[in-house]
Amino acid sequence: MRILVVEDDVNLNRQLTDALKEAGYVVDQAFDGEEGHYLGDAEPYDAVILDIGLPEMDGITVLEKWRADGKAMPVLILTARDRWSDKVAGIDAGADDYVAKPFHVEEVLARIRALIRRAAGHASPEIVCGPVRLDTKGSKATVNGEPLKLTSHEYRLLSYLMHHMGQVVSRTELVEHMYDQDFDRDSNTIEVFVGRLRKKIGVDLIETVRGLGYRMQAPADGQ
């Protein structure tokens, strides 16, 4: 899962970015509204953390422009605690949730997890596909109750496929959501990670859809 953090406070931006990366996300950073708007307009993010009070272009304007252009990614806005009007303006502009400053980073992480799950149609923090269970809160997975030992890239791949169960996901889409903007992306490596995942899972849940990509789904009853 790939997150964009748009926050002009360098220390807070770094704090959020470090926590998100530790939780297994790929993170891009922007420090003003214009840069944030450009990245959100050009790159596919699973969620955005957007400060309201930004230089160059304020967060409300950034959000309004994204929504006017049809960008539907979940957006969590950061507001000042005593500015209820910012919260209202943010929600009216298209924000999905908000957190008031100062805040605990754990709250931001929990809200981001919930936004990503709901955007993919999952209400529970645990996503299940056959014998595989993905704990989005703990950033871990099990097969038949046994822990899966995954690298960070393998976990990101499994997480994205399970969040989009039943959907065909292209190699390009996987690359865009597994690596940040500065990574030297190579879609051929996806095949390697898929192969590793299949071996570790030990059951046939990841289907190759020739010419299109991959689809993860539980086998039908009786198969």
N, C-alpha and C positions, 0 to 999 in steps of 0.2 A: 504494500500500500504506500502511496506517495502523497506527501503532505506539503503544502506551501505555508510558510510562516511569514506574515507581513507585519513587522513591528520595528519601529525606528529606534527604540531603546536597545542598544547593542547588547547589554548584559542580559536583558530579559529575552531577547531574541535567541541568544546563545543558550540560555537556560532551557527554554522551550525546545530548541533544536536538539540539544544533548539528551533531554528526557525522551523525546520522540524516537530518536535513533536507538537509544537503549531499549526502548519498547519494541523495536523491530521495524520501524517505519523508515522509508527513504524520505529525506527532507531537503527542500530547496528554501532559500532565504531571500527576502527582499526587505529593504530598509526605508523605502519611501513608497508613496502611493503610485507613482508613475511606473516604477519598476515592478511593483506588485501587480498592477493592472496588466502590464505587458506579459508577465509570466503566466498569470491566470488565464489570459486570453490565448496564449500560444501553446501551453502545455496541459496535458490531461491529469488533473489532480483528483484524488479520492476525497480530499477534504482540504479546507483552507482555514487557517487561524488569522483573523484580520483585525488589526487595531483600528479604532475609529479615528484617533488623533494622529494623522500622518502628515509629514511634509510633502510638498509638491502636489499631492492630490489626496483629499481626505478619504477615509475609509468608506463613508456612505456613498460618495461619488463613485469610488472604485466598484463597490458592490452593485450600484444601480447600472453602471455600464456593463458589467458582466451579465446581469440578468437581462438587460435589454438586448444583448447579443446572443441570448439563448444558453448561456453557461449555467448548468444546473448542479454543479458540484456543491455538496454541503459546506456551509460557511458558518464558522463560530466566530462571533465578534467579541473583542475585548473592549470594555467600557469603563469609564470612571464610576466609582461606587455611588457618588452623589448626583450623577447625571441620569435620572430616569428617562429624560427626553431622548438621550442617545440610544437607550435600549429600544424605545418605541420606534425611533427613526430607523434603527438597524433592522428590526423585524419587518417594518413596513417596506424597507428597501429590498428585502429578500433573504435576510439572515435566517438560519435555521435554529440558532441557539446563541446565548451570550454568557459571558463570565465577567463579573465586575472585578476591577483591580482594587486592592491587591488580592491575589488568589493563591491557592495551593496548586502546584503543577499537577498533582494527582487528580484534581477535579477536572482540569483541562483534558488530561488523557482519557478520563472516564467519559467525558462528553464527546470527545472525538471518536472513541470506540463506538458509542451509541449512534452517532450520526452516520458513520460508515455502515454499521449493521442495518440501520433503518433504510438507508439509501439502497441497499442491496436486497431489502425485503426480509431481513432477519430481526426478530424481536428479542431473542435470547442471546446472552453473551457467549453461549456455547453453540457451535454450528456442527451438525452431525451429517456425515455422508457414509452410509453403511457402517463398517466397524471403526471408521476414523472420526475422532472428535477433536475439534479445534477450540481451544480455550482462548478467546480473544482477550480476556482480562489478563491472563497469565502469559500470553504469547507462547503457548506450547500446544503440542498435539499428542494424541495417543491413538494406538491401534489395538482394539480389543482390550482396552484398559492398560496396555503397556506403553510407556513413554517412547516417543519417537525422537531419536537423536538427529536433529537437523541443523545444517549450516544456516546462516542468516538468509542467504539467497534461496535455499530450499524452503525455508519457512515462509518467505515472502511469496514464493510461487504457490505453495499449498494454500496459503491464506487467500490469495486473490482468486484461485480456482474455486475454493469452497465458498467464498462470498458470492461467487457468480455461478453456482451449481446449476447444471442443466443448460447453460449458455455456451455457445462456441466462442472461445476467446482466441484471437489471432496472436501469432508470435510477436508482431509489432506492438500490440496492446500490452502484452506481458512485459516486453522490454521497457515500454514507456512507464509502467507502473512499478517496476522493480529497481530501476536505476535513477539516480538524480541527473540533473541537466549536464553536469560536467563529466559524467562517466562515458568512456568510450564504448558505446553500445554495439553489441553484436548479437543479432537474433539467433545465430547458430548455437550460441551457448544455451539457449532455452531448451534445445533438444537434449543436451547433456543433463541439465537439471531435472527435466521430466523423467529421463531414464533413471536417474538416481532415486527420485521420489517413488517411482514404480517399484523399484527393488526394495526400498525401505518399507513401503506400505504393505507390499506382499499380496495385494488383491488388485483385481483389474477394475479400477475406478476411473482412470484417466484415459479417455478415448482420443485417438488421433483422428481428426476429421480432415481427410486428405484435401490439401490445397487451401484450407481455411484456418486450421489451428487445432485447439484442444478443447475437450469438454469433459468436465468431471461430474459424474452422477452415480448414485447408488444403483446396483443391479436390481432388476425387477424381482419380485418375490418368486422363489422357485428356481431362479437361475444360479 
